[in-house]
Amino acid sequence: MKELHCIVPGCQWHTRHDTEAEIIRRATEHLRETHGETAIREAMLETIKANIQPEKGKAA
């Protein structure tokens, strides 16, 4: 299981899932709905990917 915390400073949103693809989908949906992003740029995707971590307390 992997997890991601929102890349926007101060935002407490996070998600967990087995696949990186689903985490990225959820993160981009969150950025659109919560933070008003209308376009998800390549740099944002790279930041999201770089911040996906194994779930705390769990092995990868």
PDBQT receptor file of N, H, CA, C and O in Angstrom, charges set to zero:
ATOM      1  N   MET A   1       0.850  -1.172   0.000  1.00  0.00    +0.000 N 
ATOM      2  CA  MET A   1       0.000   0.000   0.000  1.00  0.00    +0.000 C 
ATOM      3  C   MET A   1       0.896   1.235   0.000  1.00  0.00    +0.000 C 
ATOM      4  O   MET A   1       1.906   1.293   0.701  1.00  0.00    +0.000 OA
ATOM      5  N   LYS A   2       0.499   2.220  -0.805  1.00  0.00    +0.000 N 
ATOM      6  H   LYS A   2      -0.321   2.173  -1.375  1.00  0.00    +0.000 HD
ATOM      7  CA  LYS A   2       1.248   3.469  -0.912  1.00  0.00    +0.000 C 
ATOM      8  C   LYS A   2       0.346   4.608  -0.470  1.00  0.00    +0.000 C 
ATOM      9  O   LYS A   2      -0.877   4.466  -0.439  1.00  0.00    +0.000 OA
ATOM     10  N   GLU A   3       0.958   5.749  -0.125  1.00  0.00    +0.000 N 
ATOM     11  H   GLU A   3       1.951   5.864  -0.150  1.00  0.00    +0.000 HD
ATOM     12  CA  GLU A   3       0.163   6.898   0.279  1.00  0.00    +0.000 C 
ATOM     13  C   GLU A   3       0.760   8.186  -0.266  1.00  0.00    +0.000 C 
ATOM     14  O   GLU A   3       1.935   8.263  -0.625  1.00  0.00    +0.000 OA
ATOM     15  N   LEU A   4      -0.100   9.188  -0.310  1.00  0.00    +0.000 N 
ATOM     16  H   LEU A   4      -1.054   9.126  -0.018  1.00  0.00    +0.000 HD
ATOM     17  CA  LEU A   4       0.304  10.517  -0.768  1.00  0.00    +0.000 C 
ATOM     18  C   LEU A   4      -0.432  11.546   0.063  1.00  0.00    +0.000 C 
ATOM     19  O   LEU A   4      -1.637  11.438   0.291  1.00  0.00    +0.000 OA
ATOM     20  N   HIS A   5       0.311  12.547   0.514  1.00  0.00    +0.000 N 
ATOM     21  H   HIS A   5       1.290  12.635   0.328  1.00  0.00    +0.000 HD
ATOM     22  CA  HIS A   5      -0.281  13.702   1.178  1.00  0.00    +0.000 C 
ATOM     23  C   HIS A   5      -0.270  14.839   0.166  1.00  0.00    +0.000 C 
ATOM     24  O   HIS A   5       0.645  14.953  -0.650  1.00  0.00    +0.000 OA
ATOM     25  N   CYS A   6      -1.295  15.673   0.229  1.00  0.00    +0.000 N 
ATOM     26  H   CYS A   6      -2.039  15.580   0.891  1.00  0.00    +0.000 HD
ATOM     27  CA  CYS A   6      -1.443  16.758  -0.747  1.00  0.00    +0.000 C 
ATOM     28  C   CYS A   6      -0.157  17.557  -0.880  1.00  0.00    +0.000 C 
ATOM     29  O   CYS A   6       0.537  17.811   0.105  1.00  0.00    +0.000 OA
ATOM     30  N   ILE A   7       0.153  17.950  -2.113  1.00  0.00    +0.000 N 
ATOM     31  H   ILE A   7      -0.411  17.744  -2.913  1.00  0.00    +0.000 HD
ATOM     32  CA  ILE A   7       1.370  18.708  -2.391  1.00  0.00    +0.000 C 
ATOM     33  C   ILE A   7       1.205  20.193  -2.096  1.00  0.00    +0.000 C 
ATOM     34  O   ILE A   7       2.176  20.946  -2.174  1.00  0.00    +0.000 OA
ATOM     35  N   VAL A   8      -0.014  20.632  -1.756  1.00  0.00    +0.000 N 
ATOM     36  H   VAL A   8      -0.803  20.021  -1.693  1.00  0.00    +0.000 HD
ATOM     37  CA  VAL A   8      -0.266  22.037  -1.433  1.00  0.00    +0.000 C 
ATOM     38  C   VAL A   8       0.026  22.244   0.055  1.00  0.00    +0.000 C 
ATOM     39  O   VAL A   8      -0.593  21.596   0.899  1.00  0.00    +0.000 OA
ATOM     40  N   PRO A   9       0.954  23.132   0.383  1.00  0.00    +0.000 N 
ATOM     41  CA  PRO A   9       1.299  23.357   1.791  1.00  0.00    +0.000 C 
ATOM     42  C   PRO A   9       0.062  23.709   2.625  1.00  0.00    +0.000 C 
ATOM     43  O   PRO A   9      -0.771  24.522   2.223  1.00  0.00    +0.000 OA
ATOM     44  N   GLY A  10      -0.031  23.078   3.789  1.00  0.00    +0.000 N 
ATOM     45  H   GLY A  10       0.646  22.418   4.116  1.00  0.00    +0.000 HD
ATOM     46  CA  GLY A  10      -1.125  23.348   4.708  1.00  0.00    +0.000 C 
ATOM     47  C   GLY A  10      -2.368  22.505   4.496  1.00  0.00    +0.000 C 
ATOM     48  O   GLY A  10      -3.238  22.469   5.366  1.00  0.00    +0.000 OA
ATOM     49  N   CYS A  11      -2.472  21.829   3.370  1.00  0.00    +0.000 N 
ATOM     50  H   CYS A  11      -1.765  21.858   2.664  1.00  0.00    +0.000 HD
ATOM     51  CA  CYS A  11      -3.635  20.986   3.092  1.00  0.00    +0.000 C 
ATOM     52  C   CYS A  11      -3.437  19.639   3.781  1.00  0.00    +0.000 C 
ATOM     53  O   CYS A  11      -2.368  19.037   3.680  1.00  0.00    +0.000 OA
ATOM     54  N   GLN A  12      -4.459  19.170   4.476  1.00  0.00    +0.000 N 
ATOM     55  H   GLN A  12      -5.328  19.659   4.558  1.00  0.00    +0.000 HD
ATOM     56  CA  GLN A  12      -4.369  17.924   5.237  1.00  0.00    +0.000 C 
ATOM     57  C   GLN A  12      -4.845  16.691   4.468  1.00  0.00    +0.000 C 
ATOM     58  O   GLN A  12      -4.825  15.588   5.014  1.00  0.00    +0.000 OA
ATOM     59  N   TRP A  13      -5.273  16.853   3.213  1.00  0.00    +0.000 N 
ATOM     60  H   TRP A  13      -5.289  17.749   2.769  1.00  0.00    +0.000 HD
ATOM     61  CA  TRP A  13      -5.794  15.740   2.422  1.00  0.00    +0.000 C 
ATOM     62  C   TRP A  13      -4.705  14.701   2.181  1.00  0.00    +0.000 C 
ATOM     63  O   TRP A  13      -3.535  15.037   1.996  1.00  0.00    +0.000 OA
ATOM     64  N   HIS A  14      -5.109  13.436   2.187  1.00  0.00    +0.000 N 
ATOM     65  H   HIS A  14      -6.059  13.162   2.337  1.00  0.00    +0.000 HD
ATOM     66  CA  HIS A  14      -4.190  12.353   1.825  1.00  0.00    +0.000 C 
ATOM     67  C   HIS A  14      -5.003  11.183   1.285  1.00  0.00    +0.000 C 
ATOM     68  O   HIS A  14      -6.215  11.101   1.486  1.00  0.00    +0.000 OA
ATOM     69  N   THR A  15      -4.312  10.285   0.598  1.00  0.00    +0.000 N 
ATOM     70  H   THR A  15      -3.327  10.352   0.435  1.00  0.00    +0.000 HD
ATOM     71  CA  THR A  15      -4.959   9.099   0.047  1.00  0.00    +0.000 C 
ATOM     72  C   THR A  15      -4.003   7.921   0.116  1.00  0.00    +0.000 C 
ATOM     73  O   THR A  15      -2.786   8.086   0.197  1.00  0.00    +0.000 OA
ATOM     74  N   ARG A  16      -4.588   6.726   0.081  1.00  0.00    +0.000 N 
ATOM     75  H   ARG A  16      -5.577   6.592   0.016  1.00  0.00    +0.000 HD
ATOM     76  CA  ARG A  16      -3.805   5.483   0.072  1.00  0.00    +0.000 C 
ATOM     77  C   ARG A  16      -4.401   4.553  -0.982  1.00  0.00    +0.000 C 
ATOM     78  O   ARG A  16      -5.613   4.525  -1.192  1.00  0.00    +0.000 OA
ATOM     79  N   HIS A  17      -3.534   3.800  -1.632  1.00  0.00    +0.000 N 
ATOM     80  H   HIS A  17      -2.549   3.823  -1.461  1.00  0.00    +0.000 HD
ATOM     81  CA  HIS A  17      -4.004   2.795  -2.586  1.00  0.00    +0.000 C 
ATOM     82  C   HIS A  17      -2.834   1.887  -2.937  1.00  0.00    +0.000 C 
ATOM     83  O   HIS A  17      -1.675   2.207  -2.673  1.00  0.00    +0.000 OA
ATOM     84  N   ASP A  18      -3.161   0.748  -3.537  1.00  0.00    +0.000 N 
ATOM     85  H   ASP A  18      -4.103   0.488  -3.751  1.00  0.00    +0.000 HD
ATOM     86  CA  ASP A  18      -2.123  -0.200  -3.949  1.00  0.00    +0.000 C 
ATOM     87  C   ASP A  18      -1.355   0.276  -5.177  1.00  0.00    +0.000 C 
ATOM     88  O   ASP A  18      -0.167  -0.014  -5.318  1.00  0.00    +0.000 OA
ATOM     89  N   THR A  19      -2.037   1.013  -6.074  1.00  0.00    +0.000 N 
ATOM     90  H   THR A  19      -3.002   1.248  -5.959  1.00  0.00    +0.000 HD
ATOM     91  CA  THR A  19      -1.381   1.392  -7.325  1.00  0.00    +0.000 C 
ATOM     92  C   THR A  19      -1.076   2.881  -7.390  1.00  0.00    +0.000 C 
ATOM     93  O   THR A  19      -1.854   3.718  -6.934  1.00  0.00    +0.000 OA
ATOM     94  N   GLU A  20       0.070   3.182  -7.965  1.00  0.00    +0.000 N 
ATOM     95  H   GLU A  20       0.703   2.502  -8.336  1.00  0.00    +0.000 HD
ATOM     96  CA  GLU A  20       0.478   4.566  -8.166  1.00  0.00    +0.000 C 
ATOM     97  C   GLU A  20      -0.504   5.286  -9.091  1.00  0.00    +0.000 C 
ATOM     98  O   GLU A  20      -0.804   6.462  -8.885  1.00  0.00    +0.000 OA
ATOM     99  N   ALA A  21      -1.002   4.589 -10.102  1.00  0.00    +0.000 N 
ATOM    100  H   ALA A  21      -0.759   3.633 -10.269  1.00  0.00    +0.000 HD
ATOM    101  CA  ALA A  21      -1.927   5.207 -11.058  1.00  0.00    +0.000 C 
ATOM    102  C   ALA A  21      -3.192   5.713 -10.367  1.00  0.00    +0.000 C 
ATOM    103  O   ALA A  21      -3.663   6.808 -10.675  1.00  0.00    +0.000 OA
ATOM    104  N   GLU A  22      -3.742   4.942  -9.447  1.00  0.00    +0.000 N 
ATOM    105  H   GLU A  22      -3.359   4.052  -9.197  1.00  0.00    +0.000 HD
ATOM    106  CA  GLU A  22      -4.953   5.365  -8.739  1.00  0.00    +0.000 C 
ATOM    107  C   GLU A  22      -4.660   6.526  -7.798  1.00  0.00    +0.000 C 
ATOM    108  O   GLU A  22      -5.489   7.424  -7.654  1.00  0.00    +0.000 OA
ATOM    109  N   ILE A  23      -3.511   6.522  -7.165  1.00  0.00    +0.000 N 
ATOM    110  H   ILE A  23      -2.837   5.793  -7.282  1.00  0.00    +0.000 HD
ATOM    111  CA  ILE A  23      -3.132   7.646  -6.306  1.00  0.00    +0.000 C 
ATOM    112  C   ILE A  23      -3.017   8.916  -7.138  1.00  0.00    +0.000 C 
ATOM    113  O   ILE A  23      -3.484   9.974  -6.716  1.00  0.00    +0.000 OA
ATOM    114  N   ILE A  24      -2.405   8.826  -8.309  1.00  0.00    +0.000 N 
ATOM    115  H   ILE A  24      -2.026   7.967  -8.652  1.00  0.00    +0.000 HD
ATOM    116  CA  ILE A  24      -2.271   9.991  -9.189  1.00  0.00    +0.000 C 
ATOM    117  C   ILE A  24      -3.642  10.472  -9.638  1.00  0.00    +0.000 C 
ATOM    118  O   ILE A  24      -3.891  11.678  -9.669  1.00  0.00    +0.000 OA
ATOM    119  N   ARG A  25      -4.537   9.552  -9.988  1.00  0.00    +0.000 N 
ATOM    120  H   ARG A  25      -4.335   8.573  -9.963  1.00  0.00    +0.000 HD
ATOM    121  CA  ARG A  25      -5.893   9.940 -10.398  1.00  0.00    +0.000 C 
ATOM    122  C   ARG A  25      -6.604  10.683  -9.272  1.00  0.00    +0.000 C 
ATOM    123  O   ARG A  25      -7.214  11.729  -9.499  1.00  0.00    +0.000 OA
ATOM    124  N   ARG A  26      -6.524  10.147  -8.073  1.00  0.00    +0.000 N 
ATOM    125  H   ARG A  26      -6.028   9.298  -7.889  1.00  0.00    +0.000 HD
ATOM    126  CA  ARG A  26      -7.172  10.784  -6.925  1.00  0.00    +0.000 C 
ATOM    127  C   ARG A  26      -6.563  12.152  -6.627  1.00  0.00    +0.000 C 
ATOM    128  O   ARG A  26      -7.277  13.104  -6.313  1.00  0.00    +0.000 OA
ATOM    129  N   ALA A  27      -5.244  12.240  -6.728  1.00  0.00    +0.000 N 
ATOM    130  H   ALA A  27      -4.663  11.467  -6.983  1.00  0.00    +0.000 HD
ATOM    131  CA  ALA A  27      -4.565  13.506  -6.440  1.00  0.00    +0.000 C 
ATOM    132  C   ALA A  27      -4.940  14.586  -7.448  1.00  0.00    +0.000 C 
ATOM    133  O   ALA A  27      -5.169  15.734  -7.066  1.00  0.00    +0.000 OA
ATOM    134  N   THR A  28      -5.006  14.232  -8.730  1.00  0.00    +0.000 N 
ATOM    135  H   THR A  28      -4.820  13.300  -9.040  1.00  0.00    +0.000 HD
ATOM    136  CA  THR A  28      -5.374  15.235  -9.731  1.00  0.00    +0.000 C 
ATOM    137  C   THR A  28      -6.831  15.656  -9.561  1.00  0.00    +0.000 C 
ATOM    138  O   THR A  28      -7.164  16.826  -9.748  1.00  0.00    +0.000 OA
ATOM    139  N   GLU A  29      -7.696  14.715  -9.210  1.00  0.00    +0.000 N 
ATOM    140  H   GLU A  29      -7.425  13.764  -9.059  1.00  0.00    +0.000 HD
ATOM    141  CA  GLU A  29      -9.096  15.053  -8.932  1.00  0.00    +0.000 C 
ATOM    142  C   GLU A  29      -9.175  16.012  -7.739  1.00  0.00    +0.000 C 
ATOM    143  O   GLU A  29      -9.928  16.985  -7.776  1.00  0.00    +0.000 OA
ATOM    144  N   HIS A  30      -8.413  15.743  -6.700  1.00  0.00    +0.000 N 
ATOM    145  H   HIS A  30      -7.802  14.952  -6.670  1.00  0.00    +0.000 HD
ATOM    146  CA  HIS A  30      -8.376  16.607  -5.516  1.00  0.00    +0.000 C 
ATOM    147  C   HIS A  30      -7.884  18.010  -5.882  1.00  0.00    +0.000 C 
ATOM    148  O   HIS A  30      -8.465  19.005  -5.450  1.00  0.00    +0.000 OA
ATOM    149  N   LEU A  31      -6.825  18.088  -6.670  1.00  0.00    +0.000 N 
ATOM    150  H   LEU A  31      -6.353  17.280  -7.021  1.00  0.00    +0.000 HD
ATOM    151  CA  LEU A  31      -6.298  19.398  -7.064  1.00  0.00    +0.000 C 
ATOM    152  C   LEU A  31      -7.335  20.206  -7.836  1.00  0.00    +0.000 C 
ATOM    153  O   LEU A  31      -7.439  21.419  -7.654  1.00  0.00    +0.000 OA
ATOM    154  N   ARG A  32      -8.096  19.544  -8.691  1.00  0.00    +0.000 N 
ATOM    155  H   ARG A  32      -8.012  18.559  -8.839  1.00  0.00    +0.000 HD
ATOM    156  CA  ARG A  32      -9.142  20.234  -9.458  1.00  0.00    +0.000 C 
ATOM    157  C   ARG A  32     -10.289  20.691  -8.558  1.00  0.00    +0.000 C 
ATOM    158  O   ARG A  32     -10.697  21.852  -8.596  1.00  0.00    +0.000 OA
ATOM    159  N   GLU A  33     -10.801  19.764  -7.749  1.00  0.00    +0.000 N 
ATOM    160  H   GLU A  33     -10.469  18.821  -7.718  1.00  0.00    +0.000 HD
ATOM    161  CA  GLU A  33     -12.000  20.040  -6.959  1.00  0.00    +0.000 C 
ATOM    162  C   GLU A  33     -11.745  20.944  -5.758  1.00  0.00    +0.000 C 
ATOM    163  O   GLU A  33     -12.560  21.817  -5.460  1.00  0.00    +0.000 OA
ATOM    164  N   THR A  34     -10.637  20.750  -5.072  1.00  0.00    +0.000 N 
ATOM    165  H   THR A  34      -9.975  20.041  -5.314  1.00  0.00    +0.000 HD
ATOM    166  CA  THR A  34     -10.380  21.477  -3.830  1.00  0.00    +0.000 C 
ATOM    167  C   THR A  34      -9.562  22.744  -4.043  1.00  0.00    +0.000 C 
ATOM    168  O   THR A  34      -9.818  23.772  -3.416  1.00  0.00    +0.000 OA
ATOM    169  N   HIS A  35      -8.586  22.662  -4.924  1.00  0.00    +0.000 N 
ATOM    170  H   HIS A  35      -8.378  21.827  -5.433  1.00  0.00    +0.000 HD
ATOM    171  CA  HIS A  35      -7.673  23.789  -5.094  1.00  0.00    +0.000 C 
ATOM    172  C   HIS A  35      -7.917  24.566  -6.385  1.00  0.00    +0.000 C 
ATOM    173  O   HIS A  35      -7.196  25.520  -6.678  1.00  0.00    +0.000 OA
ATOM    174  N   GLY A  36      -8.924  24.167  -7.156  1.00  0.00    +0.000 N 
ATOM    175  H   GLY A  36      -9.509  23.392  -6.918  1.00  0.00    +0.000 HD
ATOM    176  CA  GLY A  36      -9.319  24.921  -8.338  1.00  0.00    +0.000 C 
ATOM    177  C   GLY A  36      -8.365  24.853  -9.514  1.00  0.00    +0.000 C 
ATOM    178  O   GLY A  36      -8.408  25.712 -10.394  1.00  0.00    +0.000 OA
ATOM    179  N   GLU A  37      -7.512  23.856  -9.542  1.00  0.00    +0.000 N 
ATOM    180  H   GLU A  37      -7.477  23.158  -8.827  1.00  0.00    +0.000 HD
ATOM    181  CA  GLU A  37      -6.596  23.716 -10.683  1.00  0.00    +0.000 C 
ATOM    182  C   GLU A  37      -7.399  23.321 -11.922  1.00  0.00    +0.000 C 
ATOM    183  O   GLU A  37      -8.155  22.350 -11.894  1.00  0.00    +0.000 OA
ATOM    184  N   THR A  38      -7.236  24.062 -12.985  1.00  0.00    +0.000 N 
ATOM    185  H   THR A  38      -6.622  24.852 -13.007  1.00  0.00    +0.000 HD
ATOM    186  CA  THR A  38      -7.960  23.747 -14.216  1.00  0.00    +0.000 C 
ATOM    187  C   THR A  38      -7.113  22.926 -15.176  1.00  0.00    +0.000 C 
ATOM    188  O   THR A  38      -7.643  22.243 -16.053  1.00  0.00    +0.000 OA
ATOM    189  N   ALA A  39      -5.805  22.993 -15.011  1.00  0.00    +0.000 N 
ATOM    190  H   ALA A  39      -5.374  23.548 -14.299  1.00  0.00    +0.000 HD
ATOM    191  CA  ALA A  39      -4.892  22.213 -15.851  1.00  0.00    +0.000 C 
ATOM    192  C   ALA A  39      -3.842  21.583 -14.943  1.00  0.00    +0.000 C 
ATOM    193  O   ALA A  39      -3.231  22.259 -14.116  1.00  0.00    +0.000 OA
ATOM    194  N   ILE A  40      -3.647  20.298 -15.108  1.00  0.00    +0.000 N 
ATOM    195  H   ILE A  40      -4.144  19.749 -15.780  1.00  0.00    +0.000 HD
ATOM    196  CA  ILE A  40      -2.626  19.595 -14.335  1.00  0.00    +0.000 C 
ATOM    197  C   ILE A  40      -1.376  19.520 -15.206  1.00  0.00    +0.000 C 
ATOM    198  O   ILE A  40      -1.319  18.769 -16.180  1.00  0.00    +0.000 OA
ATOM    199  N   ARG A  41      -0.385  20.309 -14.836  1.00  0.00    +0.000 N 
ATOM    200  H   ARG A  41      -0.431  20.920 -14.045  1.00  0.00    +0.000 HD
ATOM    201  CA  ARG A  41       0.839  20.403 -15.630  1.00  0.00    +0.000 C 
ATOM    202  C   ARG A  41       1.779  19.228 -15.347  1.00  0.00    +0.000 C 
ATOM    203  O   ARG A  41       1.689  18.574 -14.308  1.00  0.00    +0.000 OA
ATOM    204  N   GLU A  42       2.664  18.985 -16.281  1.00  0.00    +0.000 N 
ATOM    205  H   GLU A  42       2.737  19.516 -17.125  1.00  0.00    +0.000 HD
ATOM    206  CA  GLU A  42       3.636  17.896 -16.152  1.00  0.00    +0.000 C 
ATOM    207  C   GLU A  42       4.447  18.037 -14.864  1.00  0.00    +0.000 C 
ATOM    208  O   GLU A  42       4.729  17.041 -14.198  1.00  0.00    +0.000 OA
ATOM    209  N   ALA A  43       4.818  19.256 -14.513  1.00  0.00    +0.000 N 
ATOM    210  H   ALA A  43       4.588  20.065 -15.053  1.00  0.00    +0.000 HD
ATOM    211  CA  ALA A  43       5.583  19.477 -13.280  1.00  0.00    +0.000 C 
ATOM    212  C   ALA A  43       4.789  19.037 -12.051  1.00  0.00    +0.000 C 
ATOM    213  O   ALA A  43       5.363  18.514 -11.096  1.00  0.00    +0.000 OA
ATOM    214  N   MET A  44       3.474  19.246 -12.074  1.00  0.00    +0.000 N 
ATOM    215  H   MET A  44       3.008  19.671 -12.850  1.00  0.00    +0.000 HD
ATOM    216  CA  MET A  44       2.629  18.800 -10.959  1.00  0.00    +0.000 C 
ATOM    217  C   MET A  44       2.628  17.278 -10.873  1.00  0.00    +0.000 C 
ATOM    218  O   MET A  44       2.743  16.709  -9.788  1.00  0.00    +0.000 OA
ATOM    219  N   LEU A  45       2.499  16.629 -12.022  1.00  0.00    +0.000 N 
ATOM    220  H   LEU A  45       2.406  17.092 -12.903  1.00  0.00    +0.000 HD
ATOM    221  CA  LEU A  45       2.511  15.164 -12.038  1.00  0.00    +0.000 C 
ATOM    222  C   LEU A  45       3.832  14.620 -11.501  1.00  0.00    +0.000 C 
ATOM    223  O   LEU A  45       3.846  13.644 -10.751  1.00  0.00    +0.000 OA
ATOM    224  N   GLU A  46       4.930  15.244 -11.880  1.00  0.00    +0.000 N 
ATOM    225  H   GLU A  46       4.919  16.037 -12.489  1.00  0.00    +0.000 HD
ATOM    226  CA  GLU A  46       6.240  14.804 -11.397  1.00  0.00    +0.000 C 
ATOM    227  C   GLU A  46       6.347  14.991  -9.889  1.00  0.00    +0.000 C 
ATOM    228  O   GLU A  46       6.907  14.140  -9.198  1.00  0.00    +0.000 OA
ATOM    229  N   THR A  47       5.813  16.102  -9.372  1.00  0.00    +0.000 N 
ATOM    230  H   THR A  47       5.358  16.793  -9.933  1.00  0.00    +0.000 HD
ATOM    231  CA  THR A  47       5.825  16.343  -7.927  1.00  0.00    +0.000 C 
ATOM    232  C   THR A  47       4.972  15.313  -7.204  1.00  0.00    +0.000 C 
ATOM    233  O   THR A  47       5.368  14.796  -6.160  1.00  0.00    +0.000 OA
ATOM    234  N   ILE A  48       3.803  15.015  -7.758  1.00  0.00    +0.000 N 
ATOM    235  H   ILE A  48       3.481  15.435  -8.607  1.00  0.00    +0.000 HD
ATOM    236  CA  ILE A  48       2.933  13.993  -7.166  1.00  0.00    +0.000 C 
ATOM    237  C   ILE A  48       3.671  12.658  -7.118  1.00  0.00    +0.000 C 
ATOM    238  O   ILE A  48       3.724  12.014  -6.069  1.00  0.00    +0.000 OA
ATOM    239  N   LYS A  49       4.238  12.241  -8.248  1.00  0.00    +0.000 N 
ATOM    240  H   LYS A  49       4.194  12.764  -9.099  1.00  0.00    +0.000 HD
ATOM    241  CA  LYS A  49       4.944  10.958  -8.310  1.00  0.00    +0.000 C 
ATOM    242  C   LYS A  49       6.095  10.903  -7.306  1.00  0.00    +0.000 C 
ATOM    243  O   LYS A  49       6.316   9.878  -6.661  1.00  0.00    +0.000 OA
ATOM    244  N   ALA A  50       6.825  12.009  -7.180  1.00  0.00    +0.000 N 
ATOM    245  H   ALA A  50       6.645  12.842  -7.704  1.00  0.00    +0.000 HD
ATOM    246  CA  ALA A  50       7.975  12.052  -6.276  1.00  0.00    +0.000 C 
ATOM    247  C   ALA A  50       7.565  11.971  -4.808  1.00  0.00    +0.000 C 
ATOM    248  O   ALA A  50       8.372  11.594  -3.959  1.00  0.00    +0.000 OA
ATOM    249  N   ASN A  51       6.315  12.323  -4.507  1.00  0.00    +0.000 N 
ATOM    250  H   ASN A  51       5.660  12.629  -5.198  1.00  0.00    +0.000 HD
ATOM    251  CA  ASN A  51       5.846  12.340  -3.121  1.00  0.00    +0.000 C 
ATOM    252  C   ASN A  51       5.043  11.110  -2.721  1.00  0.00    +0.000 C 
ATOM    253  O   ASN A  51       4.593  11.024  -1.579  1.00  0.00    +0.000 OA
ATOM    254  N   ILE A  52       4.853  10.165  -3.619  1.00  0.00    +0.000 N 
ATOM    255  H   ILE A  52       5.219  10.235  -4.547  1.00  0.00    +0.000 HD
ATOM    256  CA  ILE A  52       4.175   8.915  -3.267  1.00  0.00    +0.000 C 
ATOM    257  C   ILE A  52       5.161   8.065  -2.468  1.00  0.00    +0.000 C 
ATOM    258  O   ILE A  52       6.278   7.797  -2.911  1.00  0.00    +0.000 OA
ATOM    259  N   GLN A  53       4.723   7.651  -1.289  1.00  0.00    +0.000 N 
ATOM    260  H   GLN A  53       3.815   7.869  -0.929  1.00  0.00    +0.000 HD
ATOM    261  CA  GLN A  53       5.583   6.910  -0.370  1.00  0.00    +0.000 C 
ATOM    262  C   GLN A  53       4.910   5.614   0.060  1.00  0.00    +0.000 C 
ATOM    263  O   GLN A  53       3.688   5.490  -0.023  1.00  0.00    +0.000 OA
ATOM    264  N   PRO A  54       5.703   4.647   0.520  1.00  0.00    +0.000 N 
ATOM    265  CA  PRO A  54       5.084   3.468   1.139  1.00  0.00    +0.000 C 
ATOM    266  C   PRO A  54       4.290   3.937   2.360  1.00  0.00    +0.000 C 
ATOM    267  O   PRO A  54       4.700   4.872   3.048  1.00  0.00    +0.000 OA
ATOM    268  N   GLU A  55       3.167   3.293   2.622  1.00  0.00    +0.000 N 
ATOM    269  H   GLU A  55       2.834   2.534   2.062  1.00  0.00    +0.000 HD
ATOM    270  CA  GLU A  55       2.344   3.669   3.766  1.00  0.00    +0.000 C 
ATOM    271  C   GLU A  55       3.174   3.586   5.037  1.00  0.00    +0.000 C 
ATOM    272  O   GLU A  55       3.911   2.620   5.237  1.00  0.00    +0.000 OA
ATOM    273  N   LYS A  56       3.061   4.588   5.893  1.00  0.00    +0.000 N 
ATOM    274  H   LYS A  56       2.462   5.372   5.731  1.00  0.00    +0.000 HD
ATOM    275  CA  LYS A  56       3.838   4.620   7.134  1.00  0.00    +0.000 C 
ATOM    276  C   LYS A  56       3.558   3.378   7.966  1.00  0.00    +0.000 C 
ATOM    277  O   LYS A  56       2.410   2.973   8.151  1.00  0.00    +0.000 OA
ATOM    278  N   GLY A  57       4.631   2.790   8.460  1.00  0.00    +0.000 N 
ATOM    279  H   GLY A  57       5.564   3.119   8.310  1.00  0.00    +0.000 HD
ATOM    280  CA  GLY A  57       4.495   1.606   9.294  1.00  0.00    +0.000 C 
ATOM    281  C   GLY A  57       4.317   0.318   8.518  1.00  0.00    +0.000 C 
ATOM    282  O   GLY A  57       4.140  -0.747   9.109  1.00  0.00    +0.000 OA
ATOM    283  N   LYS A  58       4.362   0.409   7.194  1.00  0.00    +0.000 N 
ATOM    284  H   LYS A  58       4.506   1.274   6.714  1.00  0.00    +0.000 HD
ATOM    285  CA  LYS A  58       4.170  -0.780   6.349  1.00  0.00    +0.000 C 
ATOM    286  C   LYS A  58       5.360  -0.923   5.407  1.00  0.00    +0.000 C 
ATOM    287  O   LYS A  58       5.996   0.066   5.044  1.00  0.00    +0.000 OA
ATOM    288  N   ALA A  59       5.646  -2.124   5.026  1.00  0.00    +0.000 N 
ATOM    289  H   ALA A  59       5.129  -2.927   5.322  1.00  0.00    +0.000 HD
ATOM    290  CA  ALA A  59       6.675  -2.375   4.017  1.00  0.00    +0.000 C 
ATOM    291  C   ALA A  59       6.088  -2.109   2.643  1.00  0.00    +0.000 C 
ATOM    292  O   ALA A  59       4.873  -2.191   2.462  1.00  0.00    +0.000 OA
ATOM    293  N   ALA A  60       6.936  -1.792   1.671  1.00  0.00    +0.000 N 
ATOM    294  H   ALA A  60       7.923  -1.725   1.818  1.00  0.00    +0.000 HD
ATOM    295  CA  ALA A  60       6.470  -1.462   0.318  1.00  0.00    +0.000 C 
ATOM    296  C   ALA A  60       5.807  -2.606  -0.364  1.00  0.00    +0.000 C 
ATOM    297  O   ALA A  60       5.366  -2.472  -1.506  1.00  0.00    +0.000 OA
TER     298      ALA A  60
